[in-house]
């Protein structure tokens, strides 16, 4: 699996949800709207529930043939045979995750608003990097703020896919795609939407321009 081809488009991150049936229902609606990557993130679940939900989401993403990424936890990613893991600054090294998951899995790294972190991540063998928050976020209200110029600079310098995150909505997403984001990571704007499938489709259309297709293929 080549991350340069699979980490693009709408990158959905699951909301904290104790009801696994409801979580799967909402994720299915999102995947029906042409979401291209799914990350499992649940900061409130216990170990058993996280394993249950990750297994169920792994099955669902296989049905839709999209990559499944686990947030923070390389061991859980290995347990459910996820396609990869996403690491924050306190979640261990790329080397450790690679040793756990193997050479063919995807490893993404949060780089916040620091290009130097992204450069280090590339050097360590990360497959994609994420920057943000670009806009105020209800999920992480105290998140570091990143600006569009950082994304443009990263696009010019880094050879791997770039994910933008943080407060992204239908009203502000286009600016990030135009600045060079390969993927848009969304939680609330998608899973709290009145119509999850329609919202996902509208976000997906931002990646259909000739500029995006020419530069990413």
URTA-V525094 format. One record per pair of residues at least 4 apart in sequence whose C-alpha atoms are under 6 Angstrom apart, sorted by the first residue. I is the first residue (numbers start at 0). J is the second residue. D is the distance in whole Angstrom. If there is no record, write none. Layout:
# URTA-V525094
{{I,J,D} {I,J,D}}
This chain:
# URTA-V525094
{{2,6,5} {3,160,6} {7,181,5} {7,182,4} {8,35,6} {8,182,5} {9,34,5} {9,35,5} {9,182,6} {9,183,5} {9,203,6} {10,36,5} {10,37,6} {10,183,6} {10,184,5} {11,37,5} {11,184,6} {11,185,5} {12,37,6} {12,38,5} {12,185,6} {12,186,5} {13,39,5} {13,40,6} {15,41,5} {23,27,6} {28,195,6} {28,196,5} {29,195,6} {29,196,5} {29,199,6} {30,34,5} {32,196,4} {32,199,5} {32,200,5} {35,65,6} {36,65,6} {36,66,5} {37,67,5} {38,67,6} {38,68,4} {38,69,5} {39,69,5} {39,70,6} {40,70,5} {44,48,6} {44,49,6} {49,53,6} {53,57,6} {54,79,6} {60,64,6} {60,65,5} {66,82,6} {67,81,5} {67,82,5} {68,81,6} {68,82,6} {68,83,5} {68,84,5} {69,76,6} {69,84,5} {70,84,6} {70,85,5} {71,85,6} {71,86,5} {71,90,6} {73,84,6} {73,96,6} {76,80,6} {76,81,5} {77,100,6} {82,104,5} {83,104,5} {83,105,4} {83,106,6} {84,106,5} {85,106,6} {85,107,5} {85,108,6} {86,90,5} {86,108,5} {87,109,5} {93,97,6} {97,101,5} {105,126,6} {106,125,5} {106,126,5} {107,125,6} {107,126,6} {107,127,5} {107,128,5} {108,128,5} {109,128,6} {109,129,5} {110,116,5} {110,117,6} {110,129,6} {110,130,5} {111,130,5} {111,131,5} {112,130,6} {112,145,5} {120,125,5} {121,125,5} {127,159,5} {127,160,5} {128,161,5} {129,161,6} {129,162,4} {129,163,6} {130,163,5} {131,145,5} {131,163,6} {131,164,5} {131,165,5} {132,144,5} {132,145,6} {132,164,6} {132,165,4} {133,144,6} {133,145,5} {133,146,6} {133,165,5} {134,165,5} {134,166,5} {135,166,5} {136,140,5} {136,165,5} {136,166,4} {151,178,5} {153,157,6} {154,179,6} {160,181,6} {161,180,5} {161,181,5} {162,180,6} {162,181,6} {162,182,5} {162,183,6} {163,183,5} {163,184,6} {164,184,5} {167,172,6} {168,172,6} {168,188,5} {175,180,6} {176,180,5} {186,190,6} {187,191,5} {188,192,6} {189,195,6} {206,211,6} {209,213,6} {211,215,6} {212,216,6}}
